[in-house]
Amino acid sequence: MMAVSALAQASIVTAPAGSPAAWAWLLPVVPALSAGVLLLGGRRLGRGAGWLAVAISAITLGMAGWLVTWLAARPPGQRRVTHTVADWISAGELEVGWAVLVDPLSAAMLLLVTGVGTLIHLYSIGYMAGDERFSRFFGYLNLFLAAMLVLVLGESLLVLFVGWELVGLCSYLLIGFWFDERPNASAAKKAFVVNRVGDVGFLVAMFVVFGAVGSLSLTQVLPAADTVAGGLVVAVGVLLLLGATGKSAQIPLYVWLPDAMAGPTPVSALIHAATMVTAGVYLVARMSPWYAQVPGVGMLVAAIGAATALVAALIACAQLDLKRILAYSTISQLGYMFMAVGVGAYGAGVFHLLTHGFFKALLFLAAGAVMHAMGEHTDIRVMGGLARAMPVTAVTAGLATLAIAGFPLTAGFFSKERILAATADTDGGAALLVVGLIAAALTAFYMARWFWLIFMGRPRWGRGAAPIPADAGRSTAPPPPRDLHPHEAGWTMAVPLVLLAVGSAAGGLLTVGAEHGLLAQWLAPSVVAFESSAHLIGHGLLQAIAITLALAGLAAGAWRYRAGPVATSPASAPVVGFARDAFRVDALLRAAVVTPGRWLAEGAVWVDTHVIDGAVNGAARLTRGLAQGGRQLQTGLVRGYALAVLVGAVVVLVLLARTNLTAAVFGALGAP
């Protein structure tokens, strides 16, 4: 807990007037204004709409670089700077200003979001060329960038939550961008609804924090971590974890992310690498003083991450769609990040978040280039041999494959090694370490499969297409295109691939320098430092095991698929089919949640229609019937009224006569 106290006592200063921190609030404003221009009048700009969006994104990158440079020049103890733009909410004891918090953690996220985001914007110029909603797409991209910057810079949980919800809105708009096709619209709704489930946890957590601390400002909430009752800290940790599992696609709320592949490929890259899915990891790291107070909740975070990493990796091994393989890969890698922050290695989790941003963005953009060349075909069984036609894409994708597999000296190798080492140095981390190693081997295997079936071997497209085994699921695959001539995309798509490949290869440089690396030293004022509590295995031996598993996984994947798709044996077919169907989790959720929810909704509609509305409408119908009957008496004709009087008089006389006759009869009989 000494590390927690040291962090809590770190000074938080107000941004000097005229400093970059005092202007940091403009970072989200600039792309937000651009988004407004593009959405309202972008059609008039034509292709210039894309270049405007790229320029705005590049400007935010420049502003972020200026801000980070200024922050790095300050003493380490003075790198937590706030600036209040304006008062926002004042209601009783609740006082919330629209303010920004600039510190090493937010600075690292700023560079990732704006850097990778700018490259994806540039890539989209070529990828989305010819789309009829070209300007709208770039408006949404700029809005997504603005939303993530609000989230990263928010000085209070409430401002952070505004960005949290805005990225959810943008994901809905972009996943369903091609809403003309029903599956795309359904995928967008699924992402939106599943994330709202997690957001309930975030909302309730804010209520608990305000009740315990009396503020939502992070500058007051974070230092108060060790003064709040333990039960409340546990509640906040679990509730925020629920929100994080939604945004970062962890068990049980990961089911939206594979379907998010319905959006254009640049959207997939932006969501997976730099924006939405990183938000959950960022939230846990930001609240590290609270999680450090309750290690049991942290181990729950780590356990969920480990289970997600393993399950998603197993599913990825059986998928056939080149983007869905990467989607499950993202879920698995996010599980690694949750393992890290769960055991208290927040710096290692953020390190893997940054390196993952490079190689996962590269993998998705490479997948987009392949789809662009293959007429939007996504089944890896009908590809092969594309390295000869697309050498730049193949080389850069190969570097990303090595990085995510943990090949020595790549960015992914260093960040994964830090996570595995942290689990090995944690009490109760043995199971986490074993799961992490298995997931690492599976990652190397399915990524080698992905790369080999797409780029290597004989082509399974065109006139000389290689045959596909009949029992390899060929009946469900689209026919190999016969008239395609794959080639490299234009420079706007190639340049981002090359730059991201450099990051994927050289990202490990963040580990050089101080005892735990430059990044760990940089993040020290923002997150709780990791404290080793066990040594399950020597770090040298652990590194050797990790390297061996990575190389074995890559070799196994390349060897098994060296000749293309392989036939599935009758014995393994049910298992492969089960994994290909994602363990039927979606069907289980439909049966356990969606169907009962539909029945409940339909029952509520029946009660509302037949009971509540029935009673009200029945009374109205009775009143209307009586009124209509009474209205018939008011004809407005004098002769009708005279006839009614005459009939009434006759009836009265008959009744009187009948009464007198009855009395006379009873009198004659002597009745009293």
PAKEVEX-447011 format. One record per residue (C-alpha): residue number from 1; residue in three letters; x, y, z. Coordinates in steps of 0.05 Angstrom, whole numbers, padded with zeros to 5 digits. Layout:
  num  residuo       X       Y       Z
  NUM      ALA       X       Y       Z
...
***
This chain:
  num  residuo       X       Y       Z
    1      MET   00000   00000   00000
    2      MET   00060   00046   00004
    3      ALA   00058   00053  -00071
    4      VAL  -00015   00074  -00066
    5      SER   00001   00126  -00014
    6      ALA   00059   00153  -00055
    7      LEU   00014   00161  -00116
    8      ALA  -00041   00193  -00075
    9      GLN   00008   00245  -00048
   10      ALA   00035   00263  -00117
   11      SER   00022   00336  -00131
   12      ILE  -00034   00357  -00177
   13      VAL  -00023   00426  -00205
   14      THR  -00064   00475  -00245
   15      ALA  -00040   00486  -00316
   16      PRO   00000   00551  -00324
   17      ALA  -00035   00602  -00368
   18      GLY  -00015   00596  -00440
   19      SER   00017   00527  -00431
   20      PRO  -00001   00468  -00476
   21      ALA  -00041   00438  -00418
   22      ALA  -00084   00500  -00415
   23      TRP  -00102   00489  -00488
   24      ALA  -00111   00413  -00483
   25      TRP  -00187   00421  -00482
   26      LEU  -00182   00440  -00556
   27      LEU  -00158   00370  -00574
   28      PRO  -00228   00340  -00577
   29      VAL  -00260   00405  -00600
   30      VAL  -00221   00409  -00666
   31      PRO  -00243   00341  -00693
   32      ALA  -00313   00352  -00666
   33      LEU  -00320   00417  -00706
   34      SER  -00293   00382  -00767
   35      ALA  -00343   00326  -00758
   36      GLY  -00399   00378  -00757
   37      VAL  -00374   00409  -00822
   38      LEU  -00368   00342  -00856
   39      LEU  -00436   00316  -00833
   40      LEU  -00473   00380  -00852
   41      GLY  -00438   00401  -00915
   42      GLY  -00387   00348  -00933
   43      ARG  -00420   00328  -00998
   44      ARG  -00399   00394  -01029
   45      LEU  -00326   00378  -01014
   46      GLY  -00326   00313  -01053
   47      ARG  -00261   00276  -01043
   48      GLY  -00235   00336  -01006
   49      ALA  -00278   00314  -00947
   50      GLY  -00230   00257  -00934
   51      TRP  -00168   00301  -00938
   52      LEU  -00200   00351  -00890
   53      ALA  -00212   00295  -00840
   54      VAL  -00140   00271  -00848
   55      ALA  -00113   00341  -00839
   56      ILE  -00154   00352  -00776
   57      SER  -00131   00285  -00748
   58      ALA  -00058   00304  -00763
   59      ILE  -00068   00370  -00728
   60      THR  -00093   00335  -00665
   61      LEU  -00031   00290  -00670
   62      GLY   00013   00351  -00673
   63      MET  -00023   00383  -00614
   64      ALA  -00016   00318  -00574
   65      GLY   00058   00315  -00590
   66      TRP   00067   00387  -00568
   67      LEU   00030   00372  -00503
   68      VAL   00070   00309  -00488
   69      THR   00136   00344  -00502
   70      TRP   00118   00399  -00453
   71      LEU   00097   00348  -00401
   72      ALA   00161   00308  -00409
   73      ALA   00202   00371  -00395
   74      ARG   00170   00380  -00327
   75      PRO   00197   00346  -00264
   76      PRO   00165   00277  -00253
   77      GLY   00128   00301  -00190
   78      GLN   00094   00356  -00229
   79      ARG   00066   00317  -00288
   80      ARG  -00006   00314  -00264
   81      VAL  -00037   00379  -00290
   82      THR  -00110   00400  -00292
   83      HIS  -00146   00456  -00327
   84      THR  -00219   00475  -00317
   85      VAL  -00252   00502  -00380
   86      ALA  -00319   00521  -00348
   87      ASP  -00368   00503  -00294
   88      TRP  -00414   00449  -00319
   89      ILE  -00461   00421  -00267
   90      SER  -00479   00453  -00200
   91      ALA  -00535   00416  -00164
   92      GLY  -00534   00415  -00088
   93      GLU  -00470   00382  -00066
   94      LEU  -00453   00359  -00137
   95      GLU  -00403   00406  -00170
   96      VAL  -00374   00384  -00236
   97      GLY  -00331   00427  -00281
   98      TRP  -00314   00413  -00353
   99      ALA  -00241   00401  -00341
  100      VAL  -00182   00362  -00369
  101      LEU  -00130   00320  -00333
  102      VAL  -00063   00317  -00369
  103      ASP  -00015   00265  -00339
  104      PRO   00031   00211  -00365
  105      LEU  -00026   00160  -00373
  106      SER  -00071   00206  -00412
  107      ALA  -00010   00230  -00453
  108      ALA   00007   00159  -00474
  109      MET  -00065   00147  -00494
  110      LEU  -00066   00213  -00532
  111      LEU  -00008   00193  -00576
  112      LEU  -00038   00125  -00590
  113      VAL  -00107   00152  -00607
  114      THR  -00083   00209  -00651
  115      GLY  -00024   00173  -00682
  116      VAL  -00059   00108  -00702
  117      GLY  -00123   00147  -00716
  118      THR  -00088   00192  -00766
  119      LEU  -00059   00132  -00804
  120      ILE  -00127   00099  -00806
  121      HIS  -00157   00165  -00833
  122      LEU  -00105   00166  -00888
  123      TYR  -00117   00093  -00905
  124      SER  -00191   00106  -00911
  125      ILE  -00180   00155  -00968
  126      GLY  -00164   00097  -01013
  127      TYR  -00207   00044  -00981
  128      MET  -00272   00084  -00982
  129      ALA  -00261   00116  -01050
  130      GLY  -00325   00112  -01091
  131      ASP  -00371   00102  -01031
  132      GLU  -00434   00143  -01039
  133      ARG  -00431   00166  -00966
  134      PHE  -00356   00183  -00968
  135      SER  -00361   00249  -00931
  136      ARG  -00408   00221  -00877
  137      PHE  -00358   00165  -00863
  138      PHE  -00302   00215  -00849
  139      GLY  -00349   00257  -00807
  140      TYR  -00362   00196  -00764
  141      LEU  -00287   00181  -00760
  142      ASN  -00272   00251  -00736
  143      LEU  -00328   00246  -00686
  144      PHE  -00301   00180  -00661
  145      LEU  -00233   00212  -00651
  146      ALA  -00263   00270  -00613
  147      ALA  -00303   00223  -00568
  148      MET  -00242   00183  -00549
  149      LEU  -00203   00246  -00534
  150      VAL  -00258   00269  -00486
  151      LEU  -00254   00201  -00452
  152      VAL  -00179   00203  -00445
  153      LEU  -00174   00275  -00421
  154      GLY  -00234   00276  -00374
  155      GLU  -00215   00303  -00305
  156      SER  -00277   00274  -00272
  157      LEU  -00312   00208  -00277
  158      LEU  -00373   00244  -00306
  159      VAL  -00334   00277  -00363
  160      LEU  -00299   00211  -00375
  161      PHE  -00368   00179  -00379
  162      VAL  -00390   00229  -00432
  163      GLY  -00333   00206  -00476
  164      TRP  -00348   00134  -00457
  165      GLU  -00419   00141  -00484
  166      LEU  -00399   00181  -00545
  167      VAL  -00351   00126  -00568
  168      GLY  -00410   00078  -00559
  169      LEU  -00452   00122  -00604
  170      CYS  -00397   00128  -00656
  171      SER  -00387   00053  -00657
  172      TYR  -00462   00044  -00670
  173      LEU  -00458   00093  -00728
  174      LEU  -00396   00063  -00759
  175      ILE  -00410  -00011  -00748
  176      GLY  -00477  -00001  -00782
  177      PHE  -00449   00047  -00834
  178      TRP  -00473   00002  -00890
  179      PHE  -00542  -00004  -00858
  180      ASP  -00574  -00021  -00925
  181      GLU  -00559  -00093  -00908
  182      ARG  -00598  -00119  -00849
  183      PRO  -00539  -00158  -00816
  184      ASN  -00499  -00095  -00812
  185      ALA  -00555  -00057  -00778
  186      SER  -00566  -00116  -00730
  187      ALA  -00492  -00118  -00712
  188      ALA  -00493  -00043  -00696
  189      LYS  -00554  -00052  -00650
  190      LYS  -00521  -00112  -00617
  191      ALA  -00459  -00072  -00601
  192      PHE  -00500  -00014  -00575
  193      VAL  -00545  -00057  -00530
  194      VAL  -00490  -00101  -00501
  195      ASN  -00449  -00039  -00483
  196      ARG  -00508  -00007  -00448
  197      VAL  -00510  -00067  -00402
  198      GLY  -00439  -00053  -00380
  199      ASP  -00452   00022  -00376
  200      VAL  -00503   00009  -00320
  201      GLY  -00445  -00014  -00277
  202      PHE  -00406   00049  -00292
  203      LEU  -00466   00093  -00274
  204      VAL  -00479   00058  -00208
  205      ALA  -00405   00061  -00192
  206      MET  -00407   00137  -00199
  207      PHE  -00465   00141  -00150
  208      VAL  -00426   00100  -00100
  209      VAL  -00362   00141  -00109
  210      PHE  -00400   00206  -00100
  211      GLY  -00434   00180  -00038
  212      ALA  -00367   00159  -00009
  213      VAL  -00323   00216  -00030
  214      GLY  -00372   00273  -00044
  215      SER  -00340   00287  -00111
  216      LEU  -00331   00257  -00180
  217      SER  -00266   00295  -00195
  218      LEU  -00209   00246  -00205
  219      THR  -00162   00295  -00168
  220      GLN  -00204   00282  -00106
  221      VAL  -00228   00211  -00119
  222      LEU  -00160   00179  -00131
  223      PRO  -00126   00205  -00068
  224      ALA  -00186   00184  -00026
  225      ALA  -00178   00110  -00044
  226      ASP  -00147   00091   00023
  227      THR  -00199   00130   00064
  228      VAL  -00262   00096   00037
  229      ALA  -00293   00036   00071
  230      GLY  -00269  -00030   00042
  231      GLY  -00338  -00053   00023
  232      LEU  -00350   00009  -00019
  233      VAL  -00283   00001  -00054
  234      VAL  -00302  -00071  -00071
  235      ALA  -00369  -00048  -00098
  236      VAL  -00337   00006  -00141
  237      GLY  -00284  -00042  -00167
  238      VAL  -00336  -00095  -00188
  239      LEU  -00383  -00044  -00219
  240      LEU  -00328  -00011  -00259
  241      LEU  -00305  -00080  -00281
  242      LEU  -00375  -00092  -00309
  243      GLY  -00369  -00029  -00350
  244      ALA  -00299  -00047  -00372
  245      THR  -00320  -00117  -00395
  246      GLY  -00371  -00085  -00441
  247      LYS  -00325  -00034  -00473
  248      SER  -00265  -00080  -00477
  249      ALA  -00304  -00142  -00498
  250      GLN  -00289  -00190  -00440
  251      ILE  -00330  -00248  -00414
  252      PRO  -00390  -00244  -00410
  253      LEU  -00399  -00182  -00454
  254      TYR  -00352  -00198  -00511
  255      VAL  -00404  -00223  -00560
  256      TRP  -00413  -00156  -00595
  257      LEU  -00342  -00149  -00621
  258      PRO  -00339  -00205  -00673
  259      ASP  -00404  -00179  -00704
  260      ALA  -00373  -00110  -00707
  261      MET  -00335  -00134  -00768
  262      ALA  -00398  -00114  -00807
  263      GLY  -00370  -00043  -00810
  264      PRO  -00318  -00020  -00861
  265      THR  -00249  -00048  -00846
  266      PRO  -00219   00020  -00825
  267      VAL  -00273   00022  -00771
  268      SER  -00251  -00046  -00746
  269      ALA  -00179  -00022  -00742
  270      LEU  -00199   00042  -00705
  271      ILE  -00244   00005  -00655
  272      HIS  -00195  -00051  -00642
  273      ALA  -00130  -00013  -00640
  274      ALA  -00139   00058  -00615
  275      THR  -00208   00075  -00589
  276      MET  -00266   00037  -00561
  277      VAL  -00238  -00029  -00536
  278      THR  -00179   00005  -00502
  279      ALA  -00227   00046  -00458
  280      GLY  -00240  -00010  -00408
  281      VAL  -00165  -00023  -00396
  282      TYR  -00154   00052  -00390
  283      LEU  -00209   00058  -00338
  284      VAL  -00181   00003  -00294
  285      ALA  -00111   00033  -00299
  286      ARG  -00138   00102  -00284
  287      MET  -00172   00076  -00221
  288      SER  -00111   00036  -00200
  289      PRO  -00108   00067  -00129
  290      TRP  -00177   00038  -00116
  291      TYR  -00163  -00030  -00145
  292      ALA  -00097  -00034  -00107
  293      GLN  -00137  -00029  -00042
  294      VAL  -00175  -00093  -00058
  295      PRO  -00129  -00146  -00088
  296      GLY  -00186  -00197  -00089
  297      VAL  -00224  -00155  -00139
  298      GLY  -00160  -00147  -00179
  299      MET  -00153  -00222  -00182
  300      LEU  -00225  -00225  -00207
  301      VAL  -00205  -00177  -00263
  302      ALA  -00145  -00221  -00279
  303      ALA  -00186  -00285  -00278
  304      ILE  -00237  -00256  -00327
  305      GLY  -00180  -00233  -00371
  306      ALA  -00146  -00302  -00370
  307      ALA  -00211  -00339  -00386
  308      THR  -00226  -00291  -00442
  309      ALA  -00156  -00297  -00471
  310      LEU  -00160  -00373  -00473
  311      VAL  -00232  -00379  -00499
  312      ALA  -00223  -00327  -00553
  313      ALA  -00158  -00358  -00576
  314      LEU  -00191  -00427  -00583
  315      ILE  -00248  -00397  -00624
  316      ALA  -00199  -00359  -00669
  317      CYS  -00164  -00425  -00687
  318      ALA  -00227  -00449  -00723
  319      GLN  -00253  -00386  -00756
  320      LEU  -00253  -00378  -00832
  321      ASP  -00266  -00303  -00841
  322      LEU  -00201  -00264  -00842
  323      LYS  -00231  -00206  -00802
  324      ARG  -00267  -00250  -00750
  325      ILE  -00202  -00285  -00735
  326      LEU  -00172  -00217  -00719
  327      ALA  -00234  -00198  -00679
  328      TYR  -00226  -00259  -00633
  329      SER  -00152  -00244  -00631
  330      THR  -00168  -00175  -00604
  331      ILE  -00213  -00204  -00550
  332      SER  -00157  -00251  -00530
  333      GLN  -00104  -00197  -00528
  334      LEU  -00149  -00153  -00487
  335      GLY  -00153  -00211  -00439
  336      TYR  -00078  -00206  -00431
  337      MET  -00085  -00133  -00414
  338      PHE  -00138  -00149  -00361
  339      MET  -00091  -00202  -00332
  340      ALA  -00038  -00149  -00325
  341      VAL  -00080  -00095  -00292
  342      GLY  -00115  -00148  -00250
  343      VAL  -00050  -00170  -00216
  344      GLY  -00029  -00098  -00207
  345      ALA   00019  -00092  -00265
  346      TYR  -00016  -00031  -00293
  347      GLY   00046  -00007  -00332
  348      ALA   00051  -00075  -00366
  349      GLY  -00022  -00073  -00385
  350      VAL  -00015  -00004  -00416
  351      PHE   00049  -00026  -00450
  352      HIS   00012  -00083  -00485
  353      LEU  -00045  -00036  -00501
  354      LEU   00003   00009  -00538
  355      THR   00041  -00046  -00576
  356      HIS  -00025  -00080  -00592
  357      GLY  -00049  -00015  -00622
  358      PHE   00007  -00018  -00673
  359      PHE   00004  -00090  -00695
  360      LYS  -00072  -00099  -00691
  361      ALA  -00084  -00036  -00732
  362      LEU  -00034  -00062  -00782
  363      LEU  -00067  -00131  -00785
  364      PHE  -00136  -00101  -00798
  365      LEU  -00110  -00053  -00850
  366      ALA  -00073  -00110  -00884
  367      ALA  -00138  -00150  -00883
  368      GLY  -00173  -00091  -00915
  369      ALA  -00120  -00088  -00970
  370      VAL  -00131  -00162  -00983
  371      MET  -00206  -00154  -00986
  372      HIS  -00197  -00094  -01032
  373      ALA  -00155  -00137  -01079
  374      MET  -00200  -00199  -01074
  375      GLY  -00266  -00166  -01090
  376      GLU  -00287  -00163  -01017
  377      HIS  -00280  -00239  -01007
  378      THR  -00264  -00254  -00935
  379      ASP  -00259  -00330  -00932
  380      ILE  -00186  -00349  -00923
  381      ARG  -00198  -00416  -00958
  382      VAL  -00205  -00382  -01026
  383      MET  -00141  -00341  -01020
  384      GLY  -00068  -00363  -01019
  385      GLY  -00007  -00341  -01058
  386      LEU  -00022  -00267  -01049
  387      ALA   00050  -00251  -01027
  388      ARG   00072  -00250  -01100
  389      ALA   00017  -00202  -01120
  390      MET   00019  -00159  -01057
  391      PRO   00090  -00159  -01029
  392      VAL   00084  -00096  -00987
  393      THR   00020  -00120  -00954
  394      ALA   00049  -00190  -00944
  395      VAL   00114  -00165  -00911
  396      THR   00080  -00115  -00865
  397      ALA   00026  -00166  -00846
  398      GLY   00082  -00217  -00833
  399      LEU   00115  -00168  -00785
  400      ALA   00050  -00157  -00749
  401      THR   00039  -00233  -00745
  402      LEU   00107  -00242  -00713
  403      ALA   00093  -00186  -00664
  404      ILE   00026  -00212  -00640
  405      ALA   00055  -00282  -00635
  406      GLY   00111  -00257  -00589
  407      PHE   00169  -00270  -00636
  408      PRO   00234  -00248  -00602
  409      LEU   00252  -00174  -00606
  410      THR   00185  -00152  -00635
  411      ALA   00140  -00105  -00596
  412      GLY   00091  -00159  -00576
  413      PHE   00147  -00202  -00549
  414      PHE   00168  -00150  -00498
  415      SER   00098  -00130  -00476
  416      LYS   00073  -00202  -00469
  417      GLU   00136  -00221  -00431
  418      ARG   00122  -00165  -00381
  419      ILE   00052  -00191  -00369
  420      LEU   00073  -00264  -00361
  421      ALA   00129  -00242  -00314
  422      ALA   00079  -00202  -00272
  423      THR   00033  -00263  -00264
  424      ALA   00093  -00305  -00244
  425      ASP   00110  -00254  -00190
  426      THR   00040  -00253  -00161
  427      ASP   00013  -00297  -00104
  428      GLY  -00039  -00343  -00135
  429      GLY  -00015  -00327  -00205
  430      ALA   00005  -00398  -00224
  431      ALA  -00060  -00413  -00259
  432      LEU  -00059  -00346  -00294
  433      LEU   00012  -00359  -00318
  434      VAL  -00007  -00427  -00347
  435      VAL  -00067  -00399  -00382
  436      GLY  -00026  -00341  -00409
  437      LEU   00026  -00388  -00437
  438      ILE  -00026  -00433  -00470
  439      ALA  -00061  -00372  -00500
  440      ALA   00006  -00347  -00526
  441      ALA   00019  -00414  -00562
  442      LEU  -00051  -00413  -00592
  443      THR  -00042  -00341  -00615
  444      ALA   00021  -00360  -00652
  445      PHE  -00014  -00420  -00684
  446      TYR  -00077  -00385  -00708
  447      MET  -00039  -00324  -00733
  448      ALA   00008  -00369  -00773
  449      ARG  -00054  -00403  -00802
  450      TRP  -00083  -00335  -00819
  451      PHE  -00019  -00311  -00853
  452      TRP  -00003  -00375  -00889
  453      LEU  -00073  -00387  -00918
  454      ILE  -00076  -00316  -00944
  455      PHE  -00006  -00301  -00970
  456      MET   00031  -00366  -00979
  457      GLY   00023  -00431  -01018
  458      ARG  -00013  -00439  -01084
  459      PRO  -00068  -00390  -01104
  460      ARG  -00138  -00416  -01093
  461      TRP  -00168  -00362  -01136
  462      GLY  -00165  -00347  -01210
  463      ARG  -00164  -00396  -01268
  464      GLY  -00109  -00440  -01239
  465      ALA  -00140  -00445  -01170
  466      ALA  -00113  -00500  -01125
  467      PRO  -00167  -00549  -01101
  468      ILE  -00198  -00545  -01032
  469      PRO  -00212  -00609  -00993
  470      ALA  -00285  -00628  -00998
  471      ASP  -00290  -00641  -00923
  472      ALA  -00256  -00575  -00904
  473      GLY  -00323  -00540  -00904
  474      ARG  -00318  -00525  -00978
  475      SER  -00393  -00529  -00987
  476      THR  -00403  -00467  -00945
  477      ALA  -00347  -00426  -00977
  478      PRO  -00360  -00377  -01033
  479      PRO  -00334  -00401  -01101
  480      PRO  -00262  -00378  -01114
  481      PRO  -00264  -00315  -01157
  482      ARG  -00240  -00332  -01228
  483      ASP  -00229  -00264  -01259
  484      LEU  -00191  -00226  -01205
  485      HIS  -00121  -00198  -01212
  486      PRO  -00099  -00178  -01141
  487      HIS  -00051  -00121  -01135
  488      GLU  -00025  -00072  -01084
  489      ALA  -00070  -00014  -01064
  490      GLY  -00051   00059  -01074
  491      TRP  -00001   00097  -01032
  492      THR  -00054   00123  -00984
  493      MET  -00065   00051  -00961
  494      ALA   00007   00028  -00966
  495      VAL   00040   00084  -00926
  496      PRO   00000   00069  -00862
  497      LEU   00019  -00004  -00869
  498      VAL   00093   00011  -00871
  499      LEU   00092   00061  -00813
  500      LEU   00051   00013  -00769
  501      ALA   00100  -00042  -00787
  502      VAL   00157   00001  -00759
  503      GLY   00118   00009  -00694
  504      SER   00103  -00065  -00691
  505      ALA   00177  -00082  -00699
  506      ALA   00207  -00026  -00656
  507      GLY   00155  -00017  -00601
  508      GLY   00198  -00057  -00554
  509      LEU   00244   00003  -00548
  510      LEU   00196   00028  -00494
  511      THR   00228  -00023  -00448
  512      VAL   00298   00006  -00451
  513      GLY   00324   00057  -00402
  514      ALA   00306   00054  -00329
  515      GLU   00298  -00008  -00287
  516      HIS   00230  -00026  -00315
  517      GLY   00236   00013  -00380
  518      LEU   00220   00082  -00405
  519      LEU   00145   00071  -00405
  520      ALA   00143   00045  -00334
  521      GLN   00183   00105  -00311
  522      TRP   00138   00152  -00350
  523      LEU   00074   00123  -00322
  524      ALA   00098   00123  -00249
  525      PRO   00062   00188  -00230
  526      SER  -00005   00161  -00258
  527      VAL  -00012   00088  -00238
  528      VAL   00005   00047  -00177
  529      ALA   00073   00013  -00184
  530      PHE   00074  -00063  -00188
  531      GLU   00101  -00098  -00126
  532      SER   00126  -00169  -00133
  533      SER   00099  -00217  -00081
  534      ALA   00122  -00285  -00108
  535      HIS   00171  -00316  -00156
  536      LEU   00139  -00377  -00187
  537      ILE   00193  -00384  -00239
  538      GLY   00257  -00350  -00259
  539      HIS   00249  -00295  -00310
  540      GLY   00302  -00324  -00355
  541      LEU   00268  -00392  -00355
  542      LEU   00200  -00360  -00365
  543      GLN   00226  -00321  -00425
  544      ALA   00256  -00384  -00455
  545      ILE   00189  -00420  -00447
  546      ALA   00151  -00363  -00479
  547      ILE   00198  -00360  -00538
  548      THR   00195  -00435  -00547
  549      LEU   00118  -00435  -00547
  550      ALA   00115  -00376  -00596
  551      LEU   00163  -00410  -00644
  552      ALA   00128  -00477  -00637
  553      GLY   00060  -00445  -00650
  554      LEU   00085  -00409  -00712
  555      ALA   00119  -00471  -00738
  556      ALA   00058  -00515  -00725
  557      GLY   00012  -00467  -00761
  558      ALA   00057  -00460  -00821
  559      TRP   00069  -00535  -00826
  560      ARG  -00004  -00555  -00820
  561      TYR  -00028  -00505  -00872
  562      ARG   00032  -00505  -00918
  563      ALA  -00010  -00536  -00974
  564      GLY  -00074  -00496  -00960
  565      PRO  -00137  -00514  -00922
  566      VAL  -00135  -00584  -00891
  567      ALA  -00189  -00636  -00886
  568      THR  -00221  -00643  -00818
  569      SER  -00221  -00714  -00791
  570      PRO  -00288  -00745  -00771
  571      ALA  -00264  -00749  -00699
  572      SER  -00246  -00676  -00694
  573      ALA  -00302  -00648  -00737
  574      PRO  -00352  -00638  -00680
  575      VAL  -00299  -00601  -00638
  576      VAL  -00278  -00557  -00696
  577      GLY  -00350  -00542  -00713
  578      PHE  -00365  -00525  -00641
  579      ALA  -00306  -00476  -00639
  580      ARG  -00325  -00448  -00708
  581      ASP  -00394  -00433  -00680
  582      ALA  -00359  -00395  -00623
  583      PHE  -00380  -00449  -00573
  584      ARG  -00452  -00429  -00587
  585      VAL  -00449  -00374  -00535
  586      ASP  -00494  -00330  -00577
  587      ALA  -00546  -00385  -00580
  588      LEU  -00540  -00394  -00505
  589      LEU  -00550  -00319  -00493
  590      ARG  -00610  -00319  -00540
  591      ALA  -00641  -00376  -00501
  592      ALA  -00623  -00350  -00432
  593      VAL  -00632  -00275  -00442
  594      VAL  -00661  -00253  -00508
  595      THR  -00719  -00303  -00513
  596      PRO  -00742  -00295  -00441
  597      GLY  -00735  -00220  -00449
  598      ARG  -00778  -00222  -00511
  599      TRP  -00830  -00264  -00475
  600      LEU  -00830  -00215  -00417
  601      ALA  -00837  -00156  -00464
  602      GLU  -00893  -00189  -00503
  603      GLY  -00929  -00206  -00437
  604      ALA  -00922  -00134  -00414
  605      VAL  -00950  -00111  -00481
  606      TRP  -01010  -00158  -00473
  607      VAL  -01024  -00133  -00403
  608      ASP  -01018  -00061  -00425
  609      THR  -01062  -00073  -00486
  610      HIS  -01116  -00118  -00457
  611      VAL  -01117  -00101  -00383
  612      ILE  -01095  -00029  -00372
  613      ASP  -01115  -00001  -00440
  614      GLY  -01174  -00050  -00441
  615      ALA  -01204  -00022  -00378
  616      VAL  -01195   00050  -00400
  617      ASN  -01218   00037  -00471
  618      GLY  -01277  -00005  -00446
  619      ALA  -01302   00051  -00402
  620      ALA  -01294   00098  -00461
  621      ARG  -01333   00052  -00507
  622      LEU  -01390   00045  -00455
  623      THR  -01395   00120  -00448
  624      ARG  -01395   00129  -00523
  625      GLY  -01450   00077  -00531
  626      LEU  -01494   00110  -00479
  627      ALA  -01482   00177  -00510
  628      GLN  -01499   00151  -00579
  629      GLY  -01564   00121  -00553
  630      GLY  -01583   00185  -00518
  631      ARG  -01566   00226  -00579
  632      GLN  -01621   00190  -00618
  633      LEU  -01673   00224  -00574
  634      GLN  -01650   00293  -00598
  635      THR  -01675   00294  -00670
  636      GLY  -01695   00367  -00674
  637      LEU  -01764   00350  -00705
  638      VAL  -01826   00379  -00670
  639      ARG  -01871   00325  -00696
  640      GLY  -01824   00273  -00666
  641      TYR  -01827   00307  -00598
  642      ALA  -01904   00312  -00602
  643      LEU  -01908   00238  -00619
  644      ALA  -01863   00222  -00560
  645      VAL  -01908   00263  -00514
  646      LEU  -01970   00228  -00540
  647      VAL  -01938   00159  -00532
  648      GLY  -01917   00178  -00462
  649      ALA  -01987   00202  -00444
  650      VAL  -02018   00138  -00470
  651      VAL  -01969   00097  -00430
  652      VAL  -01985   00136  -00367
  653      LEU  -02060   00129  -00377
  654      VAL  -02053   00055  -00389
  655      LEU  -02012   00047  -00326
  656      LEU  -02063   00088  -00286
  657      ALA  -02121   00049  -00314
  658      ARG  -02085  -00017  -00299
  659      THR  -02072   00007  -00229
  660      ASN  -02145   00025  -00216
  661      LEU  -02169  -00041  -00247
  662      THR  -02122  -00080  -00202
  663      ALA  -02146  -00043  -00140
  664      ALA  -02219  -00056  -00158
  665      VAL  -02207  -00130  -00167
  666      PHE  -02170  -00137  -00101
  667      GLY  -02226  -00096  -00066
  668      ALA  -02280  -00142  -00093
  669      LEU  -02242  -00202  -00066
  670      GLY  -02239  -00171   00002
  671      ALA  -02165  -00162   00003
  672      PRO  -02140  -00111   00052
***
